Amino acid sequence: MQERSLPRLPFLREQNRAKAPQKKAADFLLMNERIAGLIPNASRLIALQKTCENILPNHFAHSEVSGLDKDRLTISVPSQAMAAKLRQRLPELQSGLEHAGWTVEGIRVKVKIRAKTRAAPTPQKRVLSPHALSELDRLKTRLEDKGTKSPLADAIDGTLKHHLT
């Protein structure tokens, strides 16, 4: 009996491709001289952010380390209230950073208001049913039959004009 070879399935080809050496994203970024110069500073700020989160976890939930220049740390917060709370804990943060091995002589808290990420919902026109429109018209005629000019009748008339056009 002759042995048949099985067809290569697509998932098997992808497994074979995965075994081939791949370049990591960092290797790709290091190929550009300008970006390669930024990577050590970015790594340092990320490590500093993690250290600050470990020292003051509640205060760094929405805060971020935005810079470390000449041993002066800059922290961005989204509101004045959070800035005030963080300023009260700065001595604790500074001593914690020194204990972790960071040389920080001063800490600056900067309020950085972020733009809203989602747009306000667009108001949708509400549609009244034909029954509701007829009932409003009936109420308006009853109010007008009394002979006095009523602000309620004017409001109902405006609503009817708005929904009938």
DSSP file (Angstrom, degrees, kcal/mol; ACC not computed):
  #  RESIDUE AA STRUCTURE BP1 BP2  ACC     N-H-->O    O-->H-N    N-H-->O    O-->H-N    TCO  KAPPA ALPHA  PHI   PSI    X-CA   Y-CA   Z-CA
    1    1 A M              0   0    0      0, 0.0     2,-0.3     0, 0.0     0, 0.0   0.000 360.0 360.0 360.0 136.7    0.0    0.0    0.0
    2    2 A Q        -     0   0    0      1,-0.0     2,-0.4     0, 0.0     0, 0.0  -0.646 360.0-128.5 -88.3 136.8    1.3    3.4   -1.0
    3    3 A E        -     0   0    0     -2,-0.3     2,-0.4     1,-0.0    -1,-0.0  -0.693  19.4-146.2 -87.0 130.1    1.6    6.1    1.7
    4    4 A R        -     0   0    0     -2,-0.4     2,-0.4     1,-0.0    -1,-0.0  -0.747  11.3-129.3 -95.5 142.2    0.0    9.4    0.9
    5    5 A S        -     0   0    0     -2,-0.4     3,-0.1     1,-0.0    -1,-0.0  -0.731  25.9-121.6 -87.8 140.4    1.5   12.6    2.1
    6    6 A L        -     0   0    0     -2,-0.4     2,-0.1     1,-0.1    -1,-0.0  -0.517  29.3-105.9 -78.6 145.4   -0.9   14.9    3.9
    7    7 A P        -     0   0    0      0, 0.0     2,-0.5     0, 0.0    -1,-0.1  -0.423  38.5-105.4 -69.1 146.7   -1.4   18.4    2.6
    8    8 A R        -     0   0    0     -2,-0.1    -3,-0.0    -3,-0.1     3,-0.0  -0.596  36.1-140.6 -74.7 125.5    0.2   21.2    4.5
    9    9 A L    >>  -     0   0    0     -2,-0.5     4,-1.5     1,-0.1     3,-0.7  -0.559  16.8-116.9 -86.9 151.9   -2.4   23.0    6.5
   10   10 A P  H 3> S+     0   0    0      0, 0.0     4,-1.9     0, 0.0     5,-0.2   0.863 113.3  55.0 -58.0 -38.4   -2.3   26.8    6.8
   11   11 A F  H 3> S+     0   0    0      1,-0.2     4,-1.6     2,-0.2     5,-0.1   0.825 104.6  54.6 -68.2 -28.3   -1.9   26.7   10.6
   12   12 A L  H <> S+     0   0    0     -3,-0.7     4,-1.9     2,-0.2    -1,-0.2   0.879 106.0  51.8 -69.6 -36.5    1.1   24.4   10.3
   13   13 A R  H  X S+     0   0    0     -4,-1.5     4,-2.1     1,-0.2    -2,-0.2   0.901 108.4  51.2 -64.7 -39.7    2.8   27.0    8.0
   14   14 A E  H  X S+     0   0    0     -4,-1.9     4,-1.9     1,-0.2    -1,-0.2   0.865 107.4  53.3 -67.1 -34.4    2.2   29.7   10.5
   15   15 A Q  H  X S+     0   0    0     -4,-1.6     4,-0.9     2,-0.2    -1,-0.2   0.907 109.2  48.9 -64.8 -40.1    3.7   27.6   13.3
   16   16 A N  H  X S+     0   0    0     -4,-1.9     4,-0.6     1,-0.2     3,-0.5   0.887 110.4  51.1 -66.1 -38.2    6.8   27.1   11.1
   17   17 A R  H >< S+     0   0    0     -4,-2.1     3,-1.0     1,-0.2    -1,-0.2   0.856 103.4  59.3 -65.8 -34.7    7.0   30.9   10.4
   18   18 A A  H 3< S+     0   0    0     -4,-1.9    -1,-0.2     1,-0.3    -2,-0.2   0.782  98.1  59.7 -66.8 -25.6    6.8   31.6   14.1
   19   19 A K  H 3< S+     0   0    0     -4,-0.9    -1,-0.3    -3,-0.5    -2,-0.2   0.729  84.8  96.6 -75.2 -20.6    9.9   29.6   14.8
   20   20 A A  S << S-     0   0    0     -3,-1.0     2,-0.1    -4,-0.6    -3,-0.0  -0.397  93.5 -93.5 -68.1 146.0   11.9   31.9   12.5
   21   21 A P        -     0   0    0      0, 0.0     2,-0.4     0, 0.0    -1,-0.1  -0.381  46.9-162.6 -63.6 133.7   13.9   34.6   14.3
   22   22 A Q        -     0   0    0     -4,-0.1     2,-0.3    -2,-0.1    -4,-0.0  -0.880  18.5-117.4-118.2 149.9   11.9   37.8   14.4
   23   23 A K        -     0   0    0     -2,-0.4     2,-0.1     1,-0.0     0, 0.0  -0.659  30.1-130.0 -82.5 139.8   13.0   41.3   15.1
   24   24 A K     >  -     0   0    0     -2,-0.3     4,-1.8     1,-0.1     5,-0.1  -0.445  21.9-110.9 -82.9 163.0   11.5   42.9   18.2
   25   25 A A  H  > S+     0   0    0      1,-0.2     4,-2.4     2,-0.2     5,-0.2   0.884 118.5  55.3 -62.7 -38.5    9.9   46.3   18.1
   26   26 A A  H  > S+     0   0    0      1,-0.2     4,-2.1     2,-0.2    -1,-0.2   0.884 105.4  52.5 -63.8 -37.6   12.7   47.8   20.2
   27   27 A D  H  > S+     0   0    0      1,-0.2     4,-0.6     2,-0.2    -1,-0.2   0.898 109.6  49.6 -62.9 -39.8   15.3   46.5   17.6
   28   28 A F  H >< S+     0   0    0     -4,-1.8     3,-0.9     1,-0.2     4,-0.4   0.910 111.4  48.2 -64.6 -42.6   13.3   48.2   14.9
   29   29 A L  H >< S+     0   0    0     -4,-2.4     3,-1.2     1,-0.2     7,-0.3   0.833 103.5  61.6 -68.4 -31.8   13.2   51.5   16.8
   30   30 A L  H 3< S+     0   0    0     -4,-2.1    -1,-0.2     1,-0.3    -2,-0.2   0.667  88.9  72.2 -69.0 -14.8   16.9   51.4   17.5
   31   31 A M  T << S+     0   0    0     -3,-0.9     2,-0.5    -4,-0.6    -1,-0.3   0.785  86.5  72.3 -70.7 -25.9   17.6   51.5   13.8
   32   32 A N  S <> S-     0   0    0     -3,-1.2     4,-2.6    -4,-0.4     5,-0.2  -0.803  76.5-148.1 -92.3 126.8   16.6   55.2   13.7
   33   33 A E  H  > S+     0   0    0     -2,-0.5     4,-1.4     1,-0.2    -1,-0.1   0.894  94.7  48.7 -63.6 -42.3   19.2   57.4   15.4
   34   34 A R  H  > S+     0   0    0      1,-0.2     4,-0.6     2,-0.2     3,-0.2   0.930 116.3  42.0 -65.3 -45.0   16.7   60.0   16.7
   35   35 A I  H >> S+     0   0    0      1,-0.2     4,-1.3     2,-0.2     3,-1.1   0.883 108.5  60.2 -70.1 -37.2   14.4   57.4   18.2
   36   36 A A  H 3< S+     0   0    0     -4,-2.6    -1,-0.2    -7,-0.3    -2,-0.2   0.831 101.3  55.2 -60.3 -31.8   17.3   55.4   19.6
   37   37 A G  H 3< S+     0   0    0     -4,-1.4     4,-0.5    -3,-0.2    -1,-0.3   0.739 107.2  50.6 -72.1 -22.3   18.4   58.5   21.6
   38   38 A L  H <X S+     0   0    0     -3,-1.1     4,-2.6    -4,-0.6     5,-0.2   0.742  91.3  76.9 -85.9 -24.8   14.9   58.7   23.2
   39   39 A I  H  X S+     0   0    0     -4,-1.3     4,-2.6     1,-0.2     5,-0.2   0.884  92.2  49.4 -60.7 -44.6   14.6   55.0   24.3
   40   40 A P  H  > S+     0   0    0      0, 0.0     4,-2.1     0, 0.0    -1,-0.2   0.914 113.8  46.9 -62.7 -39.1   16.9   55.2   27.4
   41   41 A N  H  > S+     0   0    0     -4,-0.5     4,-2.4     2,-0.2    -2,-0.2   0.912 112.7  49.5 -66.8 -41.6   15.1   58.3   28.7
   42   42 A A  H  X S+     0   0    0     -4,-2.6     4,-2.2     1,-0.2    -1,-0.2   0.906 110.8  50.1 -63.5 -41.0   11.7   56.7   28.1
   43   43 A S  H  X S+     0   0    0     -4,-2.6     4,-2.2    -5,-0.2    -1,-0.2   0.894 110.3  50.4 -63.5 -39.4   12.9   53.6   29.9
   44   44 A R  H  X S+     0   0    0     -4,-2.1     4,-2.2    -5,-0.2    -2,-0.2   0.909 110.9  48.2 -65.9 -42.1   14.1   55.7   32.8
   45   45 A L  H  X S+     0   0    0     -4,-2.4     4,-2.4     2,-0.2    -2,-0.2   0.873 110.9  51.3 -67.1 -36.4   10.8   57.6   33.1
   46   46 A I  H  X S+     0   0    0     -4,-2.2     4,-2.2     2,-0.2    -2,-0.2   0.919 111.3  47.4 -65.6 -42.9    8.8   54.3   32.9
   47   47 A A  H  X S+     0   0    0     -4,-2.2     4,-2.0     1,-0.2    -2,-0.2   0.894 112.6  49.6 -64.7 -39.1   10.9   52.8   35.8
   48   48 A L  H  X S+     0   0    0     -4,-2.2     4,-2.5     2,-0.2    -2,-0.2   0.884 108.7  52.9 -66.6 -38.9   10.5   56.0   37.8
   49   49 A Q  H  X S+     0   0    0     -4,-2.4     4,-2.3     2,-0.2    -2,-0.2   0.926 109.6  48.5 -60.5 -45.8    6.7   56.0   37.2
   50   50 A K  H  X S+     0   0    0     -4,-2.2     4,-1.7     2,-0.2    -2,-0.2   0.879 110.8  50.8 -63.8 -38.4    6.5   52.4   38.5
   51   51 A T  H  X S+     0   0    0     -4,-2.0     4,-1.8     2,-0.2    -1,-0.2   0.925 110.9  48.3 -65.0 -43.9    8.6   53.3   41.6
   52   52 A C  H  X S+     0   0    0     -4,-2.5     4,-2.8     1,-0.2    -2,-0.2   0.884 109.1  53.7 -63.4 -38.4    6.3   56.2   42.3
   53   53 A E  H  < S+     0   0    0     -4,-2.3    -1,-0.2     1,-0.2    -2,-0.2   0.850 108.6  50.1 -64.4 -33.7    3.2   54.0   41.9
   54   54 A N  H  < S+     0   0    0     -4,-1.7    -1,-0.2    -5,-0.2    -2,-0.2   0.848 114.1  44.2 -72.2 -33.1    4.7   51.6   44.4
   55   55 A I  H  < S+     0   0    0     -4,-1.8    -2,-0.2     1,-0.2    -3,-0.2   0.939 134.4  13.9 -76.6 -48.2    5.3   54.4   47.0
   56   56 A L  S  X S+     0   0    0     -4,-2.8     4,-1.5    -5,-0.1    -1,-0.2  -0.685  71.0 169.1-127.1  77.0    2.0   56.2   46.6
   57   57 A P  T  4 S+     0   0    0      0, 0.0    -1,-0.1     0, 0.0     4,-0.1   0.869  76.8  48.8 -62.8 -38.1   -0.4   53.8   44.7
   58   58 A N  T >4 S+     0   0    0      1,-0.2     3,-0.8     2,-0.2     4,-0.2   0.867 112.4  47.7 -70.6 -34.7   -3.6   55.9   45.3
   59   59 A H  T 34 S+     0   0    0      1,-0.2     3,-0.4    -3,-0.2     4,-0.2   0.735 110.1  52.3 -79.1 -22.2   -2.1   59.2   44.3
   60   60 A F  T 3< S+     0   0    0     -4,-1.5    -1,-0.2     1,-0.2    -2,-0.2   0.214  76.2  99.8-100.3  16.4   -0.6   57.8   41.1
   61   61 A A  S <  S+     0   0    0     -3,-0.8    -1,-0.2     1,-0.2    -2,-0.1   0.875 106.7  12.2 -65.8 -35.5   -3.7   56.2   39.7
   62   62 A H  S    S+     0   0    0     -3,-0.4     2,-0.2    -4,-0.2    -1,-0.2   0.349 113.9  92.2-121.5   2.1   -4.2   59.2   37.4
   63   63 A S        -     0   0    0     -4,-0.2     2,-0.3    14,-0.1    14,-0.2  -0.565  53.6-162.6 -96.3 160.8   -0.9   60.9   37.7
   64   64 A E  E     -A   76   0A   0     12,-2.2    12,-3.1    -2,-0.2     2,-0.6  -1.000  25.4-117.0-145.9 145.6    2.2   60.5   35.5
   65   65 A V  E     +A   75   0A   0     -2,-0.3    10,-0.2    10,-0.2   -16,-0.1  -0.685  33.0 177.0 -76.1 120.6    5.9   61.2   35.7
   66   66 A S  E     -     0   0A   0      8,-2.5     2,-0.3    -2,-0.6     9,-0.2   0.591  55.5  -9.6-106.7 -11.6    6.5   63.7   32.9
   67   67 A G  E     -A   74   0A   0      7,-1.4     7,-2.9   -22,-0.1     2,-0.3  -0.931  36.5-155.1-177.6 155.6   10.1   64.4   33.3
   68   68 A L  E     +A   73   0A   0     -2,-0.3     2,-0.5     5,-0.2     5,-0.2  -0.869  29.4 168.7-138.1 102.0   13.3   64.2   35.3
   69   69 A D  E >   -A   72   0A   0      3,-2.2     3,-1.1    -2,-0.3    -2,-0.0  -0.966  68.6 -18.3-124.2 119.1   15.7   67.1   34.5
   70   70 A K  T 3  S-     0   0    0     -2,-0.5    -1,-0.2     1,-0.3    35,-0.1   0.915 127.2 -52.1  52.9  49.3   18.8   67.8   36.6
   71   71 A D  T 3  S+     0   0    0      1,-0.2    34,-2.9    -3,-0.1    35,-1.3   0.691 112.4 122.6  62.0  22.2   17.4   65.8   39.5
   72   72 A R  E <   -Ab  69 106A   0     -3,-1.1    -3,-2.2    33,-0.2     2,-0.3  -0.963  51.8-150.0-115.6 116.1   14.1   67.7   39.5
   73   73 A L  E     -Ab  68 107A   0     33,-2.7    35,-3.4    -2,-0.6     2,-0.5  -0.675   5.8-159.3 -88.5 134.7   11.1   65.5   39.0
   74   74 A T  E     -Ab  67 108A   0     -7,-2.9    -8,-2.5    -2,-0.3    -7,-1.4  -0.969   7.4-170.7-115.8 127.0    8.0   66.8   37.3
   75   75 A I  E     -Ab  65 109A   0     33,-2.9    35,-3.3    -2,-0.5     2,-0.4  -0.966  10.5-148.3-119.6 130.6    4.7   65.0   37.9
   76   76 A S  E     -Ab  64 110A   0    -12,-3.1   -12,-2.2    -2,-0.4    35,-0.2  -0.829  16.2-177.5 -99.8 134.7    1.5   65.8   35.9
   77   77 A V  E     - b   0 111A   0     33,-2.5    35,-3.3    -2,-0.4   -14,-0.1  -0.924  29.9-128.4-127.3 154.6   -1.9   65.5   37.5
   78   78 A P  S    S+     0   0    0      0, 0.0     2,-0.3     0, 0.0    36,-0.2   0.616  83.2  23.1 -82.0 -11.6   -5.3   66.0   35.9
   79   79 A S  S  > S-     0   0    0      1,-0.1     4,-1.7    34,-0.1     5,-0.1  -0.976  71.7-114.9-151.3 163.0   -6.8   68.5   38.5
   80   80 A Q  H  > S+     0   0    0     -2,-0.3     4,-2.3     1,-0.2     5,-0.2   0.863 114.5  56.8 -64.6 -36.9   -6.0   71.1   41.1
   81   81 A A  H  > S+     0   0    0      1,-0.2     4,-2.0     2,-0.2    -1,-0.2   0.917 108.2  45.7 -63.5 -43.2   -7.5   68.9   43.8
   82   82 A M  H  > S+     0   0    0      1,-0.2     4,-2.3     2,-0.2    -1,-0.2   0.853 110.4  54.9 -68.5 -33.0   -5.3   66.0   43.0
   83   83 A A  H  X S+     0   0    0     -4,-1.7     4,-2.4     2,-0.2    -2,-0.2   0.910 107.9  49.2 -64.9 -41.3   -2.3   68.3   42.9
   84   84 A A  H  X S+     0   0    0     -4,-2.3     4,-1.3     2,-0.2    -2,-0.2   0.912 112.0  48.0 -64.8 -42.4   -3.1   69.5   46.4
   85   85 A K  H  X S+     0   0    0     -4,-2.0     4,-0.6     1,-0.2    -1,-0.2   0.905 113.5  47.5 -64.4 -40.7   -3.4   66.0   47.7
   86   86 A L  H >< S+     0   0    0     -4,-2.3     3,-1.0     1,-0.2     4,-0.3   0.880 105.5  58.4 -69.7 -37.5   -0.1   65.0   46.1
   87   87 A R  H >< S+     0   0    0     -4,-2.4     3,-0.9     1,-0.3    -1,-0.2   0.832 101.0  57.3 -61.6 -31.2    1.7   68.0   47.4
   88   88 A Q  H 3< S+     0   0    0     -4,-1.3    -1,-0.3     1,-0.2    -2,-0.2   0.773 110.6  43.6 -68.9 -24.5    0.9   67.0   50.9
   89   89 A R  T <X S+     0   0    0     -3,-1.0     4,-2.2    -4,-0.6    -1,-0.2   0.305  81.5 105.2-103.2   7.7    2.6   63.6   50.3
   90   90 A L  H <> S+     0   0    0     -3,-0.9     4,-3.0    -4,-0.3     5,-0.2   0.879  76.9  53.9 -60.2 -41.0    5.7   65.0   48.5
   91   91 A P  H  > S+     0   0    0      0, 0.0     4,-2.2     0, 0.0    -1,-0.2   0.918 111.2  46.9 -59.8 -40.1    8.1   64.5   51.5
   92   92 A E  H  > S+     0   0    0      2,-0.2     4,-2.1     1,-0.2    -2,-0.2   0.904 113.6  48.6 -65.1 -41.3    7.0   60.8   51.7
   93   93 A L  H  X S+     0   0    0     -4,-2.2     4,-2.4     2,-0.2    -1,-0.2   0.921 111.4  49.2 -65.3 -44.0    7.4   60.4   48.0
   94   94 A Q  H  X S+     0   0    0     -4,-3.0     4,-2.2     1,-0.2    -2,-0.2   0.913 112.7  46.4 -64.6 -42.6   10.9   62.0   47.9
   95   95 A S  H  X S+     0   0    0     -4,-2.2     4,-2.2    -5,-0.2    -1,-0.2   0.885 112.3  51.8 -67.8 -36.2   12.2   59.9   50.8
   96   96 A G  H  X S+     0   0    0     -4,-2.1     4,-1.5     2,-0.2    -2,-0.2   0.883 109.7  49.3 -65.1 -38.9   10.7   56.8   49.2
   97   97 A L  H  <>S+     0   0    0     -4,-2.4     5,-2.8     2,-0.2     4,-0.5   0.901 111.1  49.0 -67.1 -40.6   12.5   57.6   45.9
   98   98 A E  H ><5S+     0   0    0     -4,-2.2     3,-0.9     1,-0.2    -2,-0.2   0.895 109.9  51.8 -64.7 -38.7   15.8   58.2   47.7
   99   99 A H  H 3<5S+     0   0    0     -4,-2.2    -1,-0.2     1,-0.2    -2,-0.2   0.833 108.2  52.7 -65.1 -31.9   15.3   54.9   49.5
  100  100 A A  T 3<5S-     0   0    0     -4,-1.5    -1,-0.2    -5,-0.1    -2,-0.2   0.513 126.8 -99.9 -82.7  -5.3   14.7   53.2   46.1
  101  101 A G  T < 5S+     0   0    0     -3,-0.9     2,-0.4    -4,-0.5    -3,-0.2   0.536  78.2 133.4 102.8   6.7   17.9   54.7   44.7
  102  102 A W      < -     0   0    0     -5,-2.8     2,-0.9    -6,-0.1    -1,-0.3  -0.753  51.0-138.2 -91.7 136.9   16.7   57.7   42.7
  103  103 A T        +     0   0    0     -2,-0.4     2,-0.5   -31,-0.0    -5,-0.1  -0.830  36.4 161.0 -95.1 104.3   18.4   61.0   43.2
  104  104 A V        +     0   0    0     -2,-0.9   -32,-0.2   -10,-0.2     3,-0.1  -0.975  18.5 175.1-129.0 116.8   15.7   63.6   43.3
  105  105 A E  S    S+     0   0    0    -34,-2.9     2,-0.3    -2,-0.5   -33,-0.2   0.760  71.9  11.3 -91.4 -27.6   16.4   67.0   44.8
  106  106 A G  E     -b   72   0A   0    -35,-1.3   -33,-2.7     2,-0.0     2,-0.4  -0.995  60.0-148.4-150.6 152.9   13.0   68.6   44.1
  107  107 A I  E     -b   73   0A   0     -2,-0.3     2,-0.5   -35,-0.2   -33,-0.2  -0.989  10.4-164.6-127.0 129.1    9.5   67.6   42.9
  108  108 A R  E     -b   74   0A   0    -35,-3.4   -33,-2.9    -2,-0.4     2,-0.6  -0.943   7.3-153.0-113.5 130.8    7.3   69.8   40.8
  109  109 A V  E     -b   75   0A   0     -2,-0.5     2,-0.4   -35,-0.2   -33,-0.2  -0.915  14.8-171.3-105.7 124.2    3.6   69.1   40.5
  110  110 A K  E     -b   76   0A   0    -35,-3.3   -33,-2.5    -2,-0.6     2,-0.6  -0.955  20.2-133.6-120.8 130.7    2.0   70.4   37.3
  111  111 A V  E     -b   77   0A   0     -2,-0.4     2,-0.5   -35,-0.2   -31,-0.1  -0.727  25.3-179.1 -84.0 123.7   -1.7   70.4   36.5
  112  112 A K        -     0   0    0    -35,-3.3     2,-0.4    -2,-0.6    -2,-0.0  -0.897  13.8-154.1-128.2  99.5   -2.3   69.1   33.0
  113  113 A I        -     0   0    0     -2,-0.5     2,-0.3     1,-0.0   -34,-0.1  -0.608  14.0-145.5 -78.8 125.8   -5.9   69.1   32.0
  114  114 A R        -     0   0    0     -2,-0.4     2,-0.1   -36,-0.2     3,-0.1  -0.647  17.6-109.4 -92.5 147.0   -6.6   66.4   29.4
  115  115 A A        -     0   0    0     -2,-0.3     2,-0.1     1,-0.1    -1,-0.1  -0.408  45.1 -92.6 -69.4 149.6   -9.1   66.8   26.6
  116  116 A K        -     0   0    0      1,-0.1    -1,-0.1    -2,-0.1     3,-0.0  -0.403  29.7-145.8 -64.7 138.4  -12.2   64.7   26.9
  117  117 A T  S    S+     0   0    0     -2,-0.1     2,-0.4    -3,-0.1    -1,-0.1   0.791  78.7  48.5 -81.0 -27.7  -11.8   61.5   25.0
  118  118 A R  S    S-     0   0    0      3,-0.0     2,-0.1     1,-0.0    -1,-0.1  -0.899  83.7-119.6-117.2 147.1  -15.3   61.1   23.8
  119  119 A A        -     0   0    0     -2,-0.4     3,-0.1     1,-0.1    -2,-0.1  -0.398  39.6 -93.3 -76.4 154.4  -17.5   63.7   22.2
  120  120 A A        -     0   0    0      1,-0.1    -1,-0.1    -2,-0.1     2,-0.1  -0.413  50.8 -99.5 -65.5 142.2  -20.8   64.8   23.7
  121  121 A P        -     0   0    0      0, 0.0    -1,-0.1     0, 0.0     3,-0.0  -0.371  36.4-116.0 -65.6 141.2  -23.7   62.8   22.5
  122  122 A T        -     0   0    0      1,-0.1     2,-0.1    -3,-0.1    -3,-0.0  -0.606  32.8-111.8 -77.9 133.1  -25.7   64.5   19.8
  123  123 A P        -     0   0    0      0, 0.0     2,-0.4     0, 0.0    -1,-0.1  -0.416  30.3-141.9 -67.3 137.4  -29.3   65.3   20.9
  124  124 A Q        -     0   0    0     -2,-0.1     2,-0.4    -3,-0.0     0, 0.0  -0.813  17.0-114.2-102.9 140.8  -31.8   63.2   19.1
  125  125 A K        -     0   0    0     -2,-0.4     2,-0.4     1,-0.1    -1,-0.0  -0.560  29.7-135.0 -73.0 126.8  -35.2   64.6   18.0
  126  126 A R        -     0   0    0     -2,-0.4     2,-0.5     1,-0.0    -1,-0.1  -0.667  14.4-144.7 -84.1 137.0  -38.0   63.0   19.9
  127  127 A V        -     0   0    0     -2,-0.4     2,-0.3     0, 0.0    36,-0.0  -0.887   6.9-145.0-106.8 127.0  -40.9   62.0   17.8
  128  128 A L        -     0   0    0     -2,-0.5     0, 0.0     1,-0.1     0, 0.0  -0.688  23.1-114.3 -89.3 144.0  -44.4   62.2   19.2
  129  129 A S     >  -     0   0    0     -2,-0.3     4,-2.3     1,-0.1     5,-0.2  -0.314  26.3-110.7 -70.7 158.2  -46.9   59.6   18.2
  130  130 A P  H  > S+     0   0    0      0, 0.0     4,-2.2     0, 0.0     5,-0.2   0.857 120.5  54.5 -58.4 -34.1  -50.0   60.7   16.2
  131  131 A H  H  > S+     0   0    0      2,-0.2     4,-2.2     1,-0.2     5,-0.2   0.921 107.8  48.6 -65.7 -43.1  -52.1   60.0   19.2
  132  132 A A  H  > S+     0   0    0      1,-0.2     4,-2.2     2,-0.2    -1,-0.2   0.898 111.2  50.9 -63.7 -39.9  -50.0   62.3   21.4
  133  133 A L  H  X S+     0   0    0     -4,-2.3     4,-2.2     1,-0.2    -1,-0.2   0.904 110.5  48.3 -64.6 -41.1  -50.2   65.0   18.8
  134  134 A S  H  X S+     0   0    0     -4,-2.2     4,-2.2     2,-0.2    -1,-0.2   0.886 111.3  50.4 -67.6 -36.7  -54.0   64.8   18.6
  135  135 A E  H  X S+     0   0    0     -4,-2.2     4,-2.2     2,-0.2    -2,-0.2   0.888 110.1  49.8 -67.3 -39.0  -54.3   64.9   22.4
  136  136 A L  H  X S+     0   0    0     -4,-2.2     4,-2.4     2,-0.2    -2,-0.2   0.906 110.9  50.0 -64.5 -40.4  -52.1   68.0   22.5
  137  137 A D  H  X S+     0   0    0     -4,-2.2     4,-2.3     1,-0.2    -2,-0.2   0.897 110.0  50.6 -64.7 -39.7  -54.2   69.6   19.8
  138  138 A R  H  X S+     0   0    0     -4,-2.2     4,-1.9     2,-0.2    -1,-0.2   0.905 110.9  48.4 -63.6 -41.8  -57.3   68.8   21.8
  139  139 A L  H  X S+     0   0    0     -4,-2.2     4,-2.2     2,-0.2    -2,-0.2   0.892 110.1  52.4 -65.3 -39.9  -55.9   70.3   25.0
  140  140 A K  H  X S+     0   0    0     -4,-2.4     4,-2.3     1,-0.2    -2,-0.2   0.919 109.5  48.2 -62.9 -43.9  -54.9   73.4   23.1
  141  141 A T  H  X S+     0   0    0     -4,-2.3     4,-1.9     1,-0.2    -1,-0.2   0.872 110.4  52.2 -66.4 -35.5  -58.3   73.9   21.7
  142  142 A R  H  X S+     0   0    0     -4,-1.9     4,-0.7     2,-0.2    -1,-0.2   0.907 111.0  47.3 -64.5 -40.7  -59.9   73.4   25.1
  143  143 A L  H >< S+     0   0    0     -4,-2.2     3,-0.5     1,-0.2     5,-0.4   0.882 113.2  48.1 -68.0 -37.3  -57.6   76.1   26.6
  144  144 A E  H >< S+     0   0    0     -4,-2.3     3,-1.4     1,-0.2    -1,-0.2   0.806 102.5  63.6 -72.7 -29.0  -58.3   78.5   23.7
  145  145 A D  H 3< S+     0   0    0     -4,-1.9    -1,-0.2     1,-0.3    -2,-0.2   0.732  88.3  69.8 -67.2 -22.2  -62.1   78.0   24.1
  146  146 A K  T << S-     0   0    0     -4,-0.7    -1,-0.3    -3,-0.5    -2,-0.2   0.672 107.0-126.3 -71.2 -15.1  -62.0   79.4   27.6
  147  147 A G  S <  S+     0   0    0     -3,-1.4     2,-0.4     1,-0.3    -3,-0.1   0.302  72.7 108.8  91.5 -10.2  -61.3   82.8   26.0
  148  148 A T  S    S-     0   0    0     -5,-0.4     2,-0.7     1,-0.0    -1,-0.3  -0.794  74.2-116.3-102.8 145.8  -58.1   83.7   27.9
  149  149 A K        -     0   0    0     -2,-0.4    -5,-0.1    -3,-0.1     3,-0.0  -0.690  38.3-164.3 -78.9 117.4  -54.7   83.7   26.3
  150  150 A S     >  -     0   0    0     -2,-0.7     4,-1.8     1,-0.1     5,-0.1  -0.856  26.8-144.5-109.1 136.5  -52.8   81.0   28.2
  151  151 A P  H  > S+     0   0    0      0, 0.0     4,-2.2     0, 0.0     5,-0.1   0.830 106.2  57.1 -63.5 -29.9  -48.9   80.5   28.2
  152  152 A L  H  > S+     0   0    0      2,-0.2     4,-2.5     1,-0.2     5,-0.2   0.901 104.5  50.4 -66.4 -40.0  -49.6   76.8   28.3
  153  153 A A  H  > S+     0   0    0      2,-0.2     4,-2.4     1,-0.2    -1,-0.2   0.892 110.6  50.2 -64.6 -39.0  -51.6   77.0   25.1
  154  154 A D  H  X S+     0   0    0     -4,-1.8     4,-2.3     2,-0.2    -2,-0.2   0.903 111.2  48.6 -64.7 -40.9  -48.8   79.0   23.4
  155  155 A A  H  X S+     0   0    0     -4,-2.2     4,-2.2     2,-0.2    -2,-0.2   0.908 112.2  48.0 -65.9 -41.7  -46.3   76.3   24.6
  156  156 A I  H  X S+     0   0    0     -4,-2.5     4,-2.6     2,-0.2    -2,-0.2   0.902 110.3  52.6 -65.0 -40.3  -48.5   73.5   23.2
  157  157 A D  H  X S+     0   0    0     -4,-2.4     4,-2.4     2,-0.2    -2,-0.2   0.908 109.6  49.1 -61.8 -42.0  -48.9   75.4   19.9
  158  158 A G  H  X S+     0   0    0     -4,-2.3     4,-2.2     2,-0.2    -1,-0.2   0.895 111.1  49.9 -64.0 -40.1  -45.1   75.7   19.6
  159  159 A T  H  X S+     0   0    0     -4,-2.2     4,-2.1     2,-0.2    -2,-0.2   0.915 111.2  48.5 -64.2 -43.0  -44.7   72.0   20.3
  160  160 A L  H  X S+     0   0    0     -4,-2.6     4,-1.9     1,-0.2    -2,-0.2   0.910 111.7  49.0 -64.4 -42.2  -47.2   71.1   17.7
  161  161 A K  H  X S+     0   0    0     -4,-2.4     4,-1.1     1,-0.2    -1,-0.2   0.895 111.2  51.1 -63.3 -39.3  -45.6   73.4   15.1
  162  162 A H  H  < S+     0   0    0     -4,-2.2    -1,-0.2     1,-0.2    -2,-0.2   0.898 115.9  39.7 -65.0 -40.3  -42.2   71.9   15.9
  163  163 A H  H  < S+     0   0    0     -4,-2.1    -1,-0.2     1,-0.2    -2,-0.2   0.685 113.6  53.0 -87.3 -17.6  -43.4   68.3   15.5
  164  164 A L  H  <        0   0    0     -4,-1.9    -1,-0.2    -5,-0.2    -2,-0.2   0.633 360.0 360.0 -91.1 -13.5  -45.7   68.8   12.5
  165  165 A T     <        0   0    0     -4,-1.1    -1,-0.2    -5,-0.2    -2,-0.1   0.457 360.0 360.0 -93.4 360.0  -43.0   70.6   10.3
